Amino acid sequence: MHSRYIGGVTIRLLRNGDTATVESVFSRLSEESRRRRFGGSKPRLLESDLTLLSRVDGDHHVLVAYAEGDPLPAGVARFVRQGTAAEVAFEVVDEHQGRRIGSALAEALTADARAAGILEFHATVSGDNKPVISLLSRATSRMRATWLSGGERRLVAAL
């Protein structure tokens, strides 16, 4: 399994079934970060959540980021293929937010998606999650956002 080094961040592919890494990132997210990522209160991950979030196969692609000086994973990015599109999600632990972890993950994930023939990313995000909206707009060639009920936004970003 190869690693990439992007702007001080080491990125590797998650091993299929590596629930410990997924749980490690989740445990370092604040309640607010969990709300923004999961669209509501998420005090813990169920076994079924861990199984789904640690799945890596032909349709599920998950990258893990490590920041210099921190042996624990600093973030995770994933896409789930749906034909030539993919649903995308990011988690960056609070202590590393604003340190380009998300940007490095987005760069690597976008490159992997393009190589796999994916033409656009889709995401449903909390309307107040400006960092992920900005992240996707910087990582892709163009993006459109549509407001949904409940204050969420549906993002479609062309690769």
N, C-alpha and C positions, 0 to 999 in steps of 0.2 A: 504494500500500500504506500503510495508516494505522498509526500507532503509538499506544500507550496509555501513560499515565504512572500507575503505581500505587505509592504509598509510596516515591518516590525511585528507582523502577525503570522503565526504558523497555522496553516489550514490543512486538515486531512479529512479523508472520507470516514464517516462513521462506520464501524463494523456492524453488520446486520445483527440485530438483537442486543446491542450494547446499551441496555437500559440504565446502567450505572452512570454513563456519561450524560444521558438525557436527564436523569434525576439530579445529577450534580449541578447542571445549569439551572434547572427549575428551582432547586433549593436556594440558589443565590439570587433569585428574582424577588423584588419587593412585591407587596400586594398590588400596588399600582401598576407595576410592569406586567404582572400576571393578568390583571384586568384588561390592560391594553392588548396583550398578546392573545388571550383566550376569549375576549369579548364578554367578560363577566368575572365574578368571583371564582377563583380556582385555588382553594387552600392546599390541595394536594393532587397528585396524579394517581388515578386508579391504575390497576394492573393492565387493564385494557388500553388506557391512554399510553402507558409506557411501551406496550407492545407495538401499538400503531406508530408512535413517534420515533421508535428505534428501528423501524422497518426500512431496509435498504434492499432494493431489487431493481428490475428493469424499469419500473415506473416510479419508485420512491428513491430519491437521491438526497442524502443528508451530509452536510459538511460541518466540521467542528473546528472552532478557532481557539488558539492559545495565545495569550499575550505574554510578552517577554517578562520574565521574573515571576510568573504565576503558574504553578504546576497544574492547577485545576482548569478545566475548560472555561473559556470566557464567553463563548457564544455558540449558537447552532443556527444553521440556515438549511432549509429543505425545500424541495419542490416535489410535487406529485403530478406526474404526467397525465394529461387528459387529451390524447391525440397530439396535435401540434401546439397545444397550450399546456400550461402547468400552473397549478395552485402553489403559491409560494408563502413562506412564513419565516420569520427571523426571531431569535431570542438572544439578547446580549445582557449578561449579568450587570446589575446596577453599578457596581464599582468600576466597570470598564465602559460604561456608556459615554459617548462623546469622545472616545479615543480611537476612532476609525476602525473598530472591530467590525461593526456592521458594514462599513464601506468595503473592507477587505473581503468579507463573506459575500457581499453582493457582487463584487467583481468576479470572484471565483465561481459563484453559482451561476451567474449570467454566462460566463465562458463555457461552463459545462453544459448548460441548457442549449446554447447555440450549437455546440458540437453534437448534441443529441438530436438536433433538428427541431427544437422547440422555437416557436415564432413569437410567443407572448407569454407574459406572466399575468396571473390573476391573483387578486388578494381582496379579502373583505377585512377592513380594519376599523377600529374605533375612530370616529371622526376627529377626536382630539389627539390622535397619535401622529402628530406632525413629523416626528423624526423618521418614521417608516415611510411616510408619504414622500418626504424629501429624499430618502435613501433610494427608493424605487425610481423616482424621477431622474436622479443623477446617474443611476446604473443602466438606464434603458434609453432608447432613442426618442420615444414619445410616450406620454401616458395620458389617459383620461380617467376622470373620477366621477362617479355618480353617487349622489346621496341616497341612502336606503332608509327605511323606517328604523327608529330606535337610535338615530345618530351615527350609524355606521356609514362607511364609504366603500363602494366597490371599485377597485382599481384594475385597470387593464393597461398593461405596459408592453409596448412593442419592443422586441429584441432586435 
